[in-house]
């Protein structure tokens, strides 16, 4: 990540009138975090007085005369969830040339390799962290300024957690924030036990590991075991529906005028709350662009008894 950050920063200071730099990578591997850190860099901000962020759906609706200053060097980031026609992109690019100052640049952010064709410089490709890199990042985020050598039992639990999270950046950030708040063996053990139980249940119910489900917006994740209500015998399960936004604040309910109670991951992992039948789970990244993850949770009556078979094939086997 450090090397990619340096490469991206250097690319911002060279190139033609409009330099287009594609940043291509899989789901939630850190593309927007990388760009967020670049856009907050003092050198970049001093070089580009105007910085704008758009989605691919917005590029045809921009009022260029109102939005941009003709003689101001501008940095524009565009996040694409789907492909765009060559003609549409060329029109957007030509309007930027006409509407901004010389030396303006564009960063494309996407999971789609085909969008690299619009780049005027070599794309930056971001892949998943290696196992050791992932464990190191988890240790840094979970322990903070504390020395893991002073907490050998927690260090061991941390390695196990990093293993069962299977490289998920969402799990890494969400759980590390909770663990960092209390360097307690009891809490860390509880978190590990809860996650293992959740993983087994999701494999039984959905046939997939929760880290896989969380990588897809809108996927359901069974989190029954996190509720004191479910532990006391209530016949329902909680289903987590993930949505993501890069905007801070917000939190409007998807249910029209109904405002759902809001809870944090720390609230439910600590087990101090009996969860309501419906609520909104919120987590905000500590890193630019401070992505906020909203999860609408609702109790569902199971269709029948769900048993977790101890017999799993190798592809479903959990790292215990």
Secondary structure, DSSP 8 states (H G I E B T S, - for coil): -HHHHHHHHHHTT-SSSSEEEEEEESTTSSHHHHHHHHHT-HHHHHH-SEEEEEEGGGTTS--HHHH--TTS-EEEEEEESS---HHHHHHHHHHHHHHS-TT-EEEEEES-GGGGGG-SS--EEE----HHHHHHHHHHHHHTTS-GGG-HHHHHHHHHHHHHTTT-HHHHHHHHHHHHT---HHHHHHHHHHHHHHHHHHHHHTSS-HHHHHTSTT-EEE-GGG-HHHHTT-S-EEEEEEEEESSSS----SBTTB--EEEEHHHHHTT-S---SEEEEEEE-SSTT--EEEEEEEEE--SS-----S---GGG----
